[in-house]
Amino acid sequence: MNEQSRDTEGPLVRLSLDYVRAGRALNLALLDDIAARVRSAGHRDARYLEVTIDPETDDVTLHSIWSEQTSASRSRRLLRDLDTSSERWSDDPLALHQLVQDREDALVTGYLQLWGLVLPCPNYAYRNRSWVELPSACRVEAVADLVREYVPDAEGLVCSFRWKGHQVGVCLIAVIHKGGETTSIPCARCAQFEVQDTTDPWPLRVSHTLAHLLAQIHALPHLREKHLRQFGEPGCDDAVAPQLLPLSSATPTVGAEEKLS
């Protein structure tokens, strides 16, 4: 009996992890659907939902919809204040009665916090509220735009993904430039790729944003299968093979993989 238990322990653990990962993907898909519905209902610039989450009941109240901050000198715009709206939710173009239910389903699990999609309300007067960030229409384009802001000729981003229980960790390894040259990104866990006396090609906050976006891409099967591919042999201490996210339609120059080894 004990021997049989040991034989099934591995498959049961893997099944449990697969179940959790599927749940995480479902939460992201729900948020993507919410974002699409909000934007298609006339709020094309929508980026944040201001909400209150009841810590005891997990009930979610939607207060307002905000735009992105387009520049350092321009503040976010209030697109809609639902606290003062007199419209009936059942007749609203947003179908708010259904949107609220979906938003609760996506928030109460806590998965969205893992990707940095739940932020403190920037208005201290409403510090009991949170802002839920609506995903970009295309996460891969968002990654490309962010990387090219600091590395204009970037053609690819090499990274690895490590599951830690129910969470996925992202390690940024290198940027591939046009022509096949690479810029290594120092990582304490990737000693093989670590280069002495170098710094990240962008600020630490950008690395955090990229890690969140890449984790979302990896968590969503349709994005993972379409955009990520194995890139070389495992080279980290936990034998995780690096993966490549191309940042343009062009295939990274032949030879770039050898430059990483």
Disulfide bonds with the S-S distance in Angstrom:
none
